[in-house]
Amino acid sequence: MSDALIDPYTRGYVLVNGSVQRDPAAGLANAVYLRLSTPLGSYWADPTIGSRLYTLQRVKDLARYGVLAKQYAEEALAPIVTDGRASSITVTVEQPGNGWLLLQIQVTAASGERHDFTYPVKVI
């Protein structure tokens, strides 16, 4: 059985008809979410898990911060490729100008299956 799916917008489990939805990407969706949402160095069991995206919470919605967000996400997600769960990960950033950076993440699983995820980063 796969992990319960976490919604990156609400930060809660995804429910369908009152039941917890399972991660359709066999754990990759949650791996991406947890690596991006955990501040780098804050997880007691493994201080290498996490990202520096939390440092962007109070920055202005400028293009240069989109570049930083992409870099921080790529650094945080690289271990998923290194440990063999994915063969590649591509990150792009959308900046709609509404106080959010939207990370568009394309993960190619080790099996060759492609999964697309969106991870929002709040800026001001």
N, CA, C and O atoms as CSV, one atom per row, in Angstrom:
chain,resi,resn,atom,element,x,y,z
A,1,MET,N,N,0.839,-1.173,0.000
A,1,MET,CA,C,0.000,0.000,0.000
A,1,MET,C,C,0.891,1.246,0.000
A,1,MET,O,O,1.896,1.300,0.709
A,2,SER,N,N,0.514,2.236,-0.796
A,2,SER,CA,C,1.323,3.455,-0.889
A,2,SER,C,C,0.931,4.454,0.202
A,2,SER,O,O,-0.062,4.277,0.908
A,3,ASP,N,N,1.728,5.487,0.314
A,3,ASP,CA,C,1.522,6.528,1.319
A,3,ASP,C,C,0.232,7.299,1.067
A,3,ASP,O,O,-0.262,7.359,-0.059
A,4,ALA,N,N,-0.305,7.889,2.134
A,4,ALA,CA,C,-1.422,8.811,1.992
A,4,ALA,C,C,-0.904,10.059,1.280
A,4,ALA,O,O,0.199,10.527,1.564
A,5,LEU,N,N,-1.697,10.595,0.359
A,5,LEU,CA,C,-1.282,11.737,-0.445
A,5,LEU,C,C,-1.457,13.032,0.335
A,5,LEU,O,O,-2.510,13.262,0.931
A,6,ILE,N,N,-0.427,13.883,0.336
A,6,ILE,CA,C,-0.458,15.169,1.017
A,6,ILE,C,C,-0.687,16.265,-0.026
A,6,ILE,O,O,-0.034,16.290,-1.069
A,7,ASP,N,N,-1.625,17.171,0.272
A,7,ASP,CA,C,-1.926,18.295,-0.607
A,7,ASP,C,C,-0.976,19.450,-0.278
A,7,ASP,O,O,-0.988,19.933,0.854
A,8,PRO,N,N,-0.148,19.913,-1.237
A,8,PRO,CA,C,0.810,20.981,-0.935
A,8,PRO,C,C,0.157,22.334,-0.649
A,8,PRO,O,O,0.797,23.208,-0.065
A,9,TYR,N,N,-1.092,22.523,-1.044
A,9,TYR,CA,C,-1.774,23.792,-0.768
A,9,TYR,C,C,-2.347,23.830,0.644
A,9,TYR,O,O,-2.193,24.826,1.351
A,10,THR,N,N,-3.010,22.746,1.059
A,10,THR,CA,C,-3.635,22.713,2.386
A,10,THR,C,C,-2.717,22.115,3.440
A,10,THR,O,O,-2.927,22.308,4.637
A,11,ARG,N,N,-1.697,21.389,2.993
A,11,ARG,CA,C,-0.750,20.688,3.865
A,11,ARG,C,C,-1.424,19.590,4.697
A,11,ARG,O,O,-0.919,19.191,5.746
A,12,GLY,N,N,-2.563,19.115,4.214
A,12,GLY,CA,C,-3.285,18.024,4.851
A,12,GLY,C,C,-3.424,16.867,3.874
A,12,GLY,O,O,-3.021,16.966,2.716
A,13,TYR,N,N,-4.001,15.766,4.355
A,13,TYR,CA,C,-4.221,14.622,3.478
A,13,TYR,C,C,-5.323,14.930,2.469
A,13,TYR,O,O,-6.262,15.667,2.773
A,14,VAL,N,N,-5.208,14.370,1.280
A,14,VAL,CA,C,-6.225,14.503,0.255
A,14,VAL,C,C,-7.304,13.468,0.540
A,14,VAL,O,O,-7.032,12.271,0.629
A,15,LEU,N,N,-8.544,13.957,0.682
A,15,LEU,CA,C,-9.673,13.070,0.962
A,15,LEU,C,C,-10.578,12.984,-0.253
A,15,LEU,O,O,-10.857,13.989,-0.906
A,16,VAL,N,N,-11.035,11.775,-0.549
A,16,VAL,CA,C,-12.001,11.546,-1.612
A,16,VAL,C,C,-13.141,10.759,-0.984
A,16,VAL,O,O,-12.957,9.625,-0.543
A,17,ASN,N,N,-14.327,11.373,-0.948
A,17,ASN,CA,C,-15.497,10.762,-0.307
A,17,ASN,C,C,-15.197,10.328,1.124
A,17,ASN,O,O,-15.655,9.275,1.569
A,18,GLY,N,N,-14.431,11.137,1.837
A,18,GLY,CA,C,-14.128,10.858,3.238
A,18,GLY,C,C,-12.993,9.878,3.472
A,18,GLY,O,O,-12.631,9.609,4.617
A,19,SER,N,N,-12.428,9.341,2.398
A,19,SER,CA,C,-11.323,8.399,2.531
A,19,SER,C,C,-10.025,9.043,2.060
A,19,SER,O,O,-10.019,9.852,1.132
A,20,VAL,N,N,-8.945,8.679,2.702
A,20,VAL,CA,C,-7.635,9.217,2.338
A,20,VAL,C,C,-7.210,8.653,0.985
A,20,VAL,O,O,-7.215,7.441,0.772
A,21,GLN,N,N,-6.841,9.563,0.070
A,21,GLN,CA,C,-6.356,9.132,-1.241
A,21,GLN,C,C,-4.897,8.716,-1.113
A,21,GLN,O,O,-4.135,9.333,-0.368
A,22,ARG,N,N,-4.515,7.700,-1.818
A,22,ARG,CA,C,-3.140,7.212,-1.806
A,22,ARG,C,C,-2.312,7.918,-2.876
A,22,ARG,O,O,-2.849,8.371,-3.887
A,23,ASP,N,N,-1.027,8.006,-2.653
A,23,ASP,CA,C,-0.104,8.657,-3.587
A,23,ASP,C,C,-0.059,7.850,-4.883
A,23,ASP,O,O,0.447,6.728,-4.886
A,24,PRO,N,N,-0.579,8.397,-5.987
A,24,PRO,CA,C,-0.581,7.653,-7.245
A,24,PRO,C,C,0.813,7.477,-7.837
A,24,PRO,O,O,1.003,6.674,-8.750
A,25,ALA,N,N,1.780,8.217,-7.325
A,25,ALA,CA,C,3.149,8.134,-7.834
A,25,ALA,C,C,4.011,7.225,-6.954
A,25,ALA,O,O,5.237,7.333,-6.963
A,26,ALA,N,N,3.383,6.348,-6.209
A,26,ALA,CA,C,4.092,5.352,-5.379
A,26,ALA,C,C,5.101,5.992,-4.418
A,26,ALA,O,O,6.219,5.501,-4.260
A,27,GLY,N,N,4.695,7.082,-3.785
A,27,GLY,CA,C,5.546,7.721,-2.790
A,27,GLY,C,C,6.358,8.892,-3.297
A,27,GLY,O,O,6.908,9.645,-2.494
A,28,LEU,N,N,6.453,9.072,-4.617
A,28,LEU,CA,C,7.244,10.177,-5.157
A,28,LEU,C,C,6.610,11.539,-4.881
A,28,LEU,O,O,7.325,12.512,-4.642
A,29,ALA,N,N,5.285,11.621,-4.910
A,29,ALA,CA,C,4.615,12.903,-4.640
A,29,ALA,C,C,4.941,13.373,-3.229
A,29,ALA,O,O,5.270,14.539,-3.014
A,30,ASN,N,N,4.849,12.470,-2.284
A,30,ASN,CA,C,5.151,12.846,-0.904
A,30,ASN,C,C,6.634,13.109,-0.701
A,30,ASN,O,O,7.000,13.988,0.079
A,31,ALA,N,N,7.491,12.370,-1.383
A,31,ALA,CA,C,8.930,12.611,-1.275
A,31,ALA,C,C,9.259,14.020,-1.762
A,31,ALA,O,O,10.053,14.727,-1.143
A,32,VAL,N,N,8.645,14.423,-2.876
A,32,VAL,CA,C,8.850,15.768,-3.409
A,32,VAL,C,C,8.317,16.794,-2.404
A,32,VAL,O,O,9.015,17.746,-2.056
A,33,TYR,N,N,7.093,16.599,-1.943
A,33,TYR,CA,C,6.480,17.543,-1.011
A,33,TYR,C,C,7.315,17.694,0.269
A,33,TYR,O,O,7.598,18.815,0.693
A,34,LEU,N,N,7.703,16.589,0.875
A,34,LEU,CA,C,8.436,16.658,2.143
A,34,LEU,C,C,9.806,17.288,1.983
A,34,LEU,O,O,10.245,18.036,2.856
A,35,ARG,N,N,10.486,17.002,0.892
A,35,ARG,CA,C,11.802,17.599,0.680
A,35,ARG,C,C,11.710,19.107,0.438
A,35,ARG,O,O,12.623,19.849,0.803
A,36,LEU,N,N,10.617,19.563,-0.171
A,36,LEU,CA,C,10.470,20.988,-0.435
A,36,LEU,C,C,9.912,21.755,0.767
A,36,LEU,O,O,10.292,22.905,0.989
A,37,SER,N,N,9.030,21.144,1.533
A,37,SER,CA,C,8.370,21.854,2.629
A,37,SER,C,C,9.142,21.840,3.941
A,37,SER,O,O,8.875,22.660,4.820
A,38,THR,N,N,10.087,20.930,4.088
A,38,THR,CA,C,10.876,20.860,5.312
A,38,THR,C,C,12.059,21.820,5.213
A,38,THR,O,O,12.830,21.747,4.256
A,39,PRO,N,N,12.215,22.720,6.191
A,39,PRO,CA,C,13.395,23.593,6.164
A,39,PRO,C,C,14.685,22.764,6.268
A,39,PRO,O,O,14.800,21.885,7.122
A,40,LEU,N,N,15.621,23.047,5.413
A,40,LEU,CA,C,16.883,22.304,5.379
A,40,LEU,C,C,17.546,22.310,6.752
A,40,LEU,O,O,17.723,23.365,7.360
A,41,GLY,N,N,17.907,21.131,7.233
A,41,GLY,CA,C,18.600,20.989,8.509
A,41,GLY,C,C,17.699,20.854,9.714
A,41,GLY,O,O,18.190,20.671,10.827
A,42,SER,N,N,16.374,20.940,9.523
A,42,SER,CA,C,15.471,20.917,10.680
A,42,SER,C,C,14.961,19.532,11.058
A,42,SER,O,O,14.408,19.366,12.145
A,43,TYR,N,N,15.128,18.538,10.199
A,43,TYR,CA,C,14.632,17.199,10.504
A,43,TYR,C,C,15.690,16.461,11.306
A,43,TYR,O,O,16.803,16.244,10.828
A,44,TRP,N,N,15.340,16.075,12.524
A,44,TRP,CA,C,16.304,15.509,13.469
A,44,TRP,C,C,16.943,14.218,12.976
A,44,TRP,O,O,18.112,13.965,13.267
A,45,ALA,N,N,16.209,13.401,12.241
A,45,ALA,CA,C,16.733,12.097,11.837
A,45,ALA,C,C,17.705,12.186,10.658
A,45,ALA,O,O,18.543,11.305,10.470
A,46,ASP,N,N,17.585,13.261,9.864
A,46,ASP,CA,C,18.462,13.424,8.710
A,46,ASP,C,C,18.530,14.910,8.352
A,46,ASP,O,O,17.654,15.415,7.650
A,47,PRO,N,N,19.544,15.602,8.821
A,47,PRO,CA,C,19.627,17.044,8.567
A,47,PRO,C,C,19.869,17.415,7.099
A,47,PRO,O,O,19.853,18.597,6.757
A,48,THR,N,N,20.092,16.422,6.226
A,48,THR,CA,C,20.278,16.731,4.807
A,48,THR,C,C,18.949,16.809,4.060
A,48,THR,O,O,18.915,17.246,2.910
A,49,ILE,N,N,17.851,16.390,4.701
A,49,ILE,CA,C,16.533,16.455,4.066
A,49,ILE,C,C,15.972,17.862,4.225
A,49,ILE,O,O,16.016,18.435,5.313
A,50,GLY,N,N,15.451,18.408,3.152
A,50,GLY,CA,C,14.811,19.708,3.213
A,50,GLY,C,C,15.325,20.650,2.149
A,50,GLY,O,O,16.193,20.307,1.346
A,51,SER,N,N,14.765,21.850,2.163
A,51,SER,CA,C,15.144,22.864,1.175
A,51,SER,C,C,15.321,24.210,1.861
A,51,SER,O,O,15.003,24.388,3.036
A,52,ARG,N,N,15.838,25.143,1.082
A,52,ARG,CA,C,15.995,26.509,1.565
A,52,ARG,C,C,14.850,27.405,1.089
A,52,ARG,O,O,14.951,28.630,1.163
A,53,LEU,N,N,13.759,26.803,0.599
A,53,LEU,CA,C,12.622,27.585,0.122
A,53,LEU,C,C,12.003,28.444,1.223
A,53,LEU,O,O,11.443,29.503,0.937
A,54,TYR,N,N,12.095,28.007,2.461
A,54,TYR,CA,C,11.530,28.775,3.575
A,54,TYR,C,C,12.149,30.173,3.669
A,54,TYR,O,O,11.529,31.086,4.214
A,55,THR,N,N,13.352,30.346,3.148
A,55,THR,CA,C,14.009,31.661,3.213
A,55,THR,C,C,13.364,32.672,2.261
A,55,THR,O,O,13.662,33.865,2.333
A,56,LEU,N,N,12.490,32.209,1.376
A,56,LEU,CA,C,11.845,33.095,0.406
A,56,LEU,C,C,10.476,33.586,0.871
A,56,LEU,O,O,9.808,34.312,0.135
A,57,GLN,N,N,10.047,33.211,2.060
A,57,GLN,CA,C,8.699,33.543,2.525
A,57,GLN,C,C,8.438,35.036,2.634
A,57,GLN,O,O,7.287,35.462,2.535
A,58,ARG,N,N,9.449,35.824,2.830
A,58,ARG,CA,C,9.231,37.264,3.009
A,58,ARG,C,C,9.922,38.108,1.935
A,58,ARG,O,O,10.189,39.291,2.146
A,59,VAL,N,N,10.209,37.498,0.790
A,59,VAL,CA,C,10.831,38.262,-0.293
A,59,VAL,C,C,9.753,38.794,-1.228
A,59,VAL,O,O,8.626,38.298,-1.246
A,60,LYS,N,N,10.115,39.802,-1.995
A,60,LYS,CA,C,9.182,40.370,-2.964
A,60,LYS,C,C,9.038,39.435,-4.151
A,60,LYS,O,O,9.907,38.606,-4.422
A,61,ASP,N,N,7.940,39.584,-4.842
A,61,ASP,CA,C,7.630,38.742,-6.004
A,61,ASP,C,C,8.405,39.258,-7.225
A,61,ASP,O,O,7.834,39.846,-8.143
A,62,LEU,N,N,9.711,39.021,-7.203
A,62,LEU,CA,C,10.598,39.450,-8.278
A,62,LEU,C,C,11.177,38.243,-8.999
A,62,LEU,O,O,11.289,37.162,-8.420
A,63,ALA,N,N,11.548,38.429,-10.270
A,63,ALA,CA,C,12.063,37.326,-11.091
A,63,ALA,C,C,13.286,36.654,-10.470
A,63,ALA,O,O,13.430,35.435,-10.558
A,64,ARG,N,N,14.165,37.434,-9.844
A,64,ARG,CA,C,15.384,36.836,-9.285
A,64,ARG,C,C,15.072,35.806,-8.200
A,64,ARG,O,O,15.849,34.875,-7.991
A,65,TYR,N,N,13.941,35.966,-7.509
A,65,TYR,CA,C,13.585,34.997,-6.479
A,65,TYR,C,C,13.002,33.723,-7.095
A,65,TYR,O,O,13.049,32.654,-6.486
A,66,GLY,N,N,12.461,33.844,-8.285
A,66,GLY,CA,C,12.046,32.648,-9.009
A,66,GLY,C,C,13.250,31.798,-9.383
A,66,GLY,O,O,13.197,30.569,-9.318
A,67,VAL,N,N,14.332,32.457,-9.772
A,67,VAL,CA,C,15.577,31.745,-10.097
A,67,VAL,C,C,16.110,31.034,-8.848
A,67,VAL,O,O,16.531,29.880,-8.917
A,68,LEU,N,N,16.087,31.728,-7.714
A,68,LEU,CA,C,16.533,31.105,-6.457
A,68,LEU,C,C,15.647,29.930,-6.062
A,68,LEU,O,O,16.146,28.895,-5.621
A,69,ALA,N,N,14.338,30.089,-6.218
A,69,ALA,CA,C,13.407,29.008,-5.869
A,69,ALA,C,C,13.695,27.762,-6.696
A,69,ALA,O,O,13.676,26.647,-6.175
A,70,LYS,N,N,13.960,27.951,-7.972
A,70,LYS,CA,C,14.294,26.822,-8.852
A,70,LYS,C,C,15.572,26.134,-8.364
A,70,LYS,O,O,15.631,24.907,-8.278
A,71,GLN,N,N,16.580,26.925,-8.050
A,71,GLN,CA,C,17.848,26.371,-7.565
A,71,GLN,C,C,17.654,25.610,-6.247
A,71,GLN,O,O,18.170,24.505,-6.084
A,72,TYR,N,N,16.917,26.199,-5.320
A,72,TYR,CA,C,16.687,25.553,-4.027
A,72,TYR,C,C,15.914,24.245,-4.195
A,72,TYR,O,O,16.210,23.257,-3.523
A,73,ALA,N,N,14.928,24.237,-5.087
A,73,ALA,CA,C,14.144,23.027,-5.326
A,73,ALA,C,C,15.003,21.935,-5.962
A,73,ALA,O,O,14.918,20.772,-5.568
A,74,GLU,N,N,15.819,22.298,-6.931
A,74,GLU,CA,C,16.694,21.305,-7.576
A,74,GLU,C,C,17.663,20.686,-6.567
A,74,GLU,O,O,17.896,19.477,-6.591
A,75,GLU,N,N,18.223,21.502,-5.689
A,75,GLU,CA,C,19.129,20.986,-4.652
A,75,GLU,C,C,18.400,20.019,-3.726
A,75,GLU,O,O,18.927,18.957,-3.393
A,76,ALA,N,N,17.188,20.385,-3.311
A,76,ALA,CA,C,16.433,19.558,-2.369
A,76,ALA,C,C,15.986,18.237,-2.984
A,76,ALA,O,O,15.904,17.223,-2.290
A,77,LEU,N,N,15.697,18.243,-4.279
A,77,LEU,CA,C,15.164,17.048,-4.946
A,77,LEU,C,C,16.234,16.129,-5.529
A,77,LEU,O,O,15.937,14.986,-5.876
A,78,ALA,N,N,17.463,16.602,-5.640
A,78,ALA,CA,C,18.545,15.795,-6.221
A,78,ALA,C,C,18.715,14.428,-5.556
A,78,ALA,O,O,18.988,13.462,-6.269
A,79,PRO,N,N,18.570,14.286,-4.230
A,79,PRO,CA,C,18.734,12.962,-3.629
A,79,PRO,C,C,17.717,11.918,-4.094
A,79,PRO,O,O,17.975,10.720,-3.978
A,80,ILE,N,N,16.572,12.348,-4.614
A,80,ILE,CA,C,15.588,11.383,-5.124
A,80,ILE,C,C,16.135,10.690,-6.368
A,80,ILE,O,O,15.844,9.519,-6.610
A,81,VAL,N,N,16.926,11.413,-7.152
A,81,VAL,CA,C,17.589,10.813,-8.314
A,81,VAL,C,C,18.786,9.988,-7.850
A,81,VAL,O,O,18.996,8.871,-8.322
A,82,THR,N,N,19.562,10.535,-6.934
A,82,THR,CA,C,20.760,9.850,-6.430
A,82,THR,C,C,20.427,8.494,-5.822
A,82,THR,O,O,21.164,7.528,-6.017
A,83,ASP,N,N,19.309,8.416,-5.079
A,83,ASP,CA,C,18.966,7.140,-4.434
A,83,ASP,C,C,18.231,6.177,-5.362
A,83,ASP,O,O,17.864,5.077,-4.948
A,84,GLY,N,N,18.014,6.583,-6.615
A,84,GLY,CA,C,17.475,5.658,-7.613
A,84,GLY,C,C,15.962,5.610,-7.725
A,84,GLY,O,O,15.443,4.819,-8.512
A,85,ARG,N,N,15.237,6.419,-6.975
A,85,ARG,CA,C,13.774,6.398,-7.081
A,85,ARG,C,C,13.292,7.099,-8.349
A,85,ARG,O,O,12.198,6.817,-8.839
A,86,ALA,N,N,14.106,8.012,-8.879
A,86,ALA,CA,C,13.760,8.711,-10.115
A,86,ALA,C,C,14.990,8.759,-11.010
A,86,ALA,O,O,16.125,8.766,-10.532
A,87,SER,N,N,14.746,8.794,-12.312
A,87,SER,CA,C,15.877,8.902,-13.242
A,87,SER,C,C,16.165,10.362,-13.585
A,87,SER,O,O,17.292,10.703,-13.946
A,88,SER,N,N,15.150,11.228,-13.475
A,88,SER,CA,C,15.387,12.657,-13.705
A,88,SER,C,C,14.295,13.482,-13.038
A,88,SER,O,O,13.174,13.020,-12.824
A,89,ILE,N,N,14.663,14.724,-12.716
A,89,ILE,CA,C,13.720,15.687,-12.163
A,89,ILE,C,C,13.992,17.032,-12.828
A,89,ILE,O,O,15.130,17.499,-12.874
A,90,THR,N,N,12.932,17.643,-13.341
A,90,THR,CA,C,13.031,18.948,-13.973
A,90,THR,C,C,12.134,19.925,-13.216
A,90,THR,O,O,10.975,19.624,-12.930
A,91,VAL,N,N,12.682,21.093,-12.897
A,91,VAL,CA,C,11.928,22.112,-12.171
A,91,VAL,C,C,11.847,23.371,-13.024
A,91,VAL,O,O,12.861,23.850,-13.533
A,92,THR,N,N,10.645,23.903,-13.178
A,92,THR,CA,C,10.447,25.208,-13.788
A,92,THR,C,C,9.612,26.041,-12.818
A,92,THR,O,O,8.939,25.505,-11.938
A,93,VAL,N,N,9.668,27.358,-12.993
A,93,VAL,CA,C,8.965,28.260,-12.084
A,93,VAL,C,C,8.016,29.142,-12.868
A,93,VAL,O,O,8.382,29.713,-13.895
A,94,GLU,N,N,6.790,29.248,-12.372
A,94,GLU,CA,C,5.820,30.203,-12.904
A,94,GLU,C,C,5.648,31.294,-11.863
A,94,GLU,O,O,5.538,31.010,-10.670
A,95,GLN,N,N,5.623,32.540,-12.311
A,95,GLN,CA,C,5.397,33.668,-11.416
A,95,GLN,C,C,4.196,34.457,-11.926
A,95,GLN,O,O,4.350,35.367,-12.741
A,96,PRO,N,N,2.993,34.111,-11.448
A,96,PRO,CA,C,1.802,34.813,-11.930
A,96,PRO,C,C,1.678,36.244,-11.425
A,96,PRO,O,O,0.785,36.968,-11.867
A,97,GLY,N,N,2.549,36.675,-10.510
A,97,GLY,CA,C,2.519,38.042,-10.011
A,97,GLY,C,C,1.481,38.290,-8.935
A,97,GLY,O,O,1.110,39.435,-8.674
A,98,ASN,N,N,1.012,37.220,-8.309
A,98,ASN,CA,C,-0.016,37.342,-7.277
A,98,ASN,C,C,0.492,36.985,-5.878
A,98,ASN,O,O,-0.300,36.682,-4.985
A,99,GLY,N,N,1.812,37.023,-5.693
A,99,GLY,CA,C,2.366,36.684,-4.389
A,99,GLY,C,C,2.701,35.216,-4.227
A,99,GLY,O,O,2.970,34.762,-3.115
A,100,TRP,N,N,2.690,34.472,-5.314
A,100,TRP,CA,C,3.037,33.042,-5.271
A,100,TRP,C,C,4.052,32.736,-6.360
A,100,TRP,O,O,3.994,33.296,-7.455
A,101,LEU,N,N,4.964,31.858,-6.055
A,101,LEU,CA,C,5.814,31.218,-7.054
A,101,LEU,C,C,5.281,29.798,-7.181
A,101,LEU,O,O,5.082,29.130,-6.167
A,102,LEU,N,N,5.050,29.331,-8.373
A,102,LEU,CA,C,4.559,27.970,-8.579
A,102,LEU,C,C,5.670,27.134,-9.197
A,102,LEU,O,O,6.054,27.342,-10.348
A,103,LEU,N,N,6.172,26.205,-8.434
A,103,LEU,CA,C,7.190,25.294,-8.938
A,103,LEU,C,C,6.495,24.171,-9.690
A,103,LEU,O,O,5.676,23.450,-9.120
A,104,GLN,N,N,6.819,24.023,-10.963
A,104,GLN,CA,C,6.299,22.923,-11.779
A,104,GLN,C,C,7.397,21.868,-11.822
A,104,GLN,O,O,8.485,22.106,-12.346
A,105,ILE,N,N,7.099,20.711,-11.271
A,105,ILE,CA,C,8.110,19.672,-11.105
A,105,ILE,C,C,7.712,18.451,-11.915
A,105,ILE,O,O,6.619,17.908,-11.755
A,106,GLN,N,N,8.612,18.032,-12.781
A,106,GLN,CA,C,8.398,16.844,-13.591
A,106,GLN,C,C,9.397,15.784,-13.127
A,106,GLN,O,O,10.611,15.966,-13.207
A,107,VAL,N,N,8.845,14.674,-12.639
A,107,VAL,CA,C,9.681,13.588,-12.138
A,107,VAL,C,C,9.498,12.390,-13.055
A,107,VAL,O,O,8.373,11.959,-13.310
A,108,THR,N,N,10.601,11.858,-13.545
A,108,THR,CA,C,10.563,10.604,-14.285
A,108,THR,C,C,11.019,9.521,-13.320
A,108,THR,O,O,12.181,9.471,-12.918
A,109,ALA,N,N,10.080,8.657,-12.958
A,109,ALA,CA,C,10.357,7.589,-11.999
A,109,ALA,C,C,11.363,6.611,-12.593
A,109,ALA,O,O,11.567,6.577,-13.806
A,110,ALA,N,N,11.979,5.828,-11.741
A,110,ALA,CA,C,12.943,4.819,-12.195
A,110,ALA,C,C,12.294,3.857,-13.189
A,110,ALA,O,O,12.974,3.302,-14.052
A,111,SER,N,N,10.987,3.661,-13.069
A,111,SER,CA,C,10.253,2.774,-13.973
A,111,SER,C,C,10.025,3.402,-15.346
A,111,SER,O,O,9.593,2.721,-16.276
A,112,GLY,N,N,10.315,4.712,-15.477
A,112,GLY,CA,C,10.099,5.420,-16.732
A,112,GLY,C,C,8.802,6.211,-16.756
A,112,GLY,O,O,8.581,7.004,-17.672
A,113,GLU,N,N,7.946,6.010,-15.770
A,113,GLU,CA,C,6.676,6.723,-15.693
A,113,GLU,C,C,6.915,8.183,-15.306
A,113,GLU,O,O,7.727,8.477,-14.430
A,114,ARG,N,N,6.202,9.085,-15.966
A,114,ARG,CA,C,6.370,10.523,-15.717
A,114,ARG,C,C,5.270,11.031,-14.794
A,114,ARG,O,O,4.101,10.681,-14.957
A,115,HIS,N,N,5.652,11.861,-13.820
A,115,HIS,CA,C,4.707,12.454,-12.876
A,115,HIS,C,C,4.947,13.959,-12.826
A,115,HIS,O,O,6.090,14.414,-12.788
A,116,ASP,N,N,3.867,14.718,-12.825
A,116,ASP,CA,C,3.951,16.171,-12.751
A,116,ASP,C,C,3.347,16.652,-11.443
A,116,ASP,O,O,2.271,16.208,-11.043
A,117,PHE,N,N,4.046,17.561,-10.783
A,117,PHE,CA,C,3.596,18.112,-9.511
A,117,PHE,C,C,3.722,19.626,-9.547
A,117,PHE,O,O,4.576,20.174,-10.243
A,118,THR,N,N,2.862,20.295,-8.789
A,118,THR,CA,C,2.957,21.741,-8.606
A,118,THR,C,C,3.146,21.982,-7.112
A,118,THR,O,O,2.416,21.440,-6.282
A,119,TYR,N,N,4.145,22.809,-6.787
A,119,TYR,CA,C,4.407,23.146,-5.400
A,119,TYR,C,C,4.395,24.672,-5.267
A,119,TYR,O,O,5.215,25.349,-5.887
A,120,PRO,N,N,3.471,25.224,-4.462
A,120,PRO,CA,C,3.389,26.667,-4.314
A,120,PRO,C,C,4.350,27.197,-3.244
A,120,PRO,O,O,4.554,26.564,-2.208
A,121,VAL,N,N,4.932,28.363,-3.512
A,121,VAL,CA,C,5.798,29.037,-2.548
A,121,VAL,C,C,5.245,30.453,-2.383
A,121,VAL,O,O,5.184,31.218,-3.345
A,122,LYS,N,N,4.846,30.790,-1.170
A,122,LYS,CA,C,4.278,32.121,-0.892
A,122,LYS,C,C,5.387,33.156,-0.766
A,122,LYS,O,O,6.348,32.967,-0.020
A,123,VAL,N,N,5.244,34.242,-1.497
A,123,VAL,CA,C,6.133,35.390,-1.390
A,123,VAL,C,C,5.234,36.617,-1.187
A,123,VAL,O,O,4.010,36.489,-1.161
A,124,ILE,N,N,5.830,37.789,-1.045
A,124,ILE,CA,C,4.991,38.988,-0.863
A,124,ILE,C,C,5.228,39.980,-1.981
A,124,ILE,O,O,4.614,41.047,-2.000
